[in-house]
Amino acid sequence: MAKQDDRPVGPSIADVAREAGVATSTVSRALTKPGRIAEPTRLKVEAAARKLGYTVNQTARSLRVGQTRTVMIVLPESLYIGASQTVLEGLESVAKTLTERGYHLLIANVSRDASTDEHIITTAFGGTICGIILMATLPPRAGGLTVADAGLPVVSLHFDQSGDGIPSVVSNDFAAIAQAVQALFDMGHRRFIYVGGRVDNYHERQRVSGVRKTLASLGVADPFLTVMRGDFNFGGGVRAAEQFLATPAAERASAIVCANDDTAIGFIKTVSDAGLNVPGDVSVVGFDGAPVGAFMVPSLSTIQQSTTELGLHAADLIIRMVEGETVAPAERIEVPCQLVLRQSVREIAS
């Protein structure tokens, strides 16, 4: 009986090395740790790999080096599918960055309950993942344990948990909304409403604080700032608008600052249906930078989050930690937002 030929089919790493004119170790680093090799060399190796049709067998590599290259991402308690897509856009950026760096992404959940959190904890302790990204959520807890107890690198994206020893990547919520409030004040607005998000949410705490402290520094007293509770959904904006419409016209705020774009959209739709003009009767600003805002009538002024950059930083940070780089537990990467003023705001006489 003829002996079976069990040599690998297709090009090998040695073939790529010969084609690129480099050592096999250089090929390995270029394809698995591209951030740690000179750009011209990396490009030459990648071109050789493409020409030969060579791809890295990450499963075999993980077994060989005794380390998985799978990062688990834990999503929020609920995924609200509205206009503001910061979680999904961030998830896409994380996935793209990890893939480019030779890692895999495991999505832990699409909803959260006790059994889901128990499964997340089990996975964290199971040896199949090398790191964890918490996406706009606190560490899941089950049976007295959290994912942080698994001894794996953990990074928080969107929520600042650096004070609890979890390196974090966040937007500059406080400073960004302060800039929006200052811009409205400079336009002549002196009576404000802030329509918030869910109570005890990290973003809500940062944003309401930014509104309050900025107006206080500008000499706008509490009677001229009304804080309305919202939920980051369209419905929160609708309810705030109904309360606004029930207020005598002479006592209404001229500027509405919303915790997110969905809230702003719900507010604008409701007051417009009631016959008011935005921005003729009231100016409105959202937060997040939902793409639909530019196509609304009037187009929505907003605070644009850099969701792609946030996801990139979170993925890069977890890779650095997985690969042994020392990262301070209190590390906090803050990505600035951009104020985008469109048709939904206008200047008024002071």
C-alpha angles and dihedrals in degrees: 000000000000116000113250113247104230097175113132115272116233132017121333132216087258090057090053091048091053092047092050094040094235139109121278089242089058090052090050093052093044093054100038105028104026093163091065101057134069113274097236091051092047092051091048092051093046091050091051091048092051092048092052095038093240121162130179115253097221095181092056091043092053091053091046096051095035094239133105118224096208121117119199119216119202113208128208124278091267135013108222108200102209133121095291104078100172095131095048093043090049090048091053091051092049092049093048093049094047092049092050089053095050098260133123127226123224114194105212100198150349094204135018133231135135094280092047092052090049089054091049091052091048091051092049090055095039100085095238097106134054101201145003133228116198108209111205092323142099118246110287113247130206133157092003092304133104129199087256089067092064091081093237127130110270128193127185119217119198096358119078105230096153089113088063093050098265115122107236142202114203145158120250091253096162097049093040096054089042088058091052092050091049090051092052091047090051088053089060101263115146104163116064142183122198114199106200139201133238116327115257092015112139093232092048092053092050096045100045089046090052091052095046097045095044094051091045090054089051092052096251105146124218095259087066094051120066118188114205123190117242138166106224087259134106089255092063090058092047093053092046090051091051089053090047092052091050089059117092109262093240091057099045123117116250095210128050120193113192129201091231143357095262089059091048092049091051090049095049093047092051098047091043091053087052091057101260123132124233115237096003094068101019137006120225132197126184134192131234104041100249108195091232090065093077090055098048123105104261095024110241123251109219149161105253116219117206095230094168092054092045092054092045092053092047093050092045092049095051091047091051090052094045091051092055104263113148110242121182112245088228093053110138122185111195118197115199123234125219125232110227114192115199138157097303093079133055141173119261134193112271 
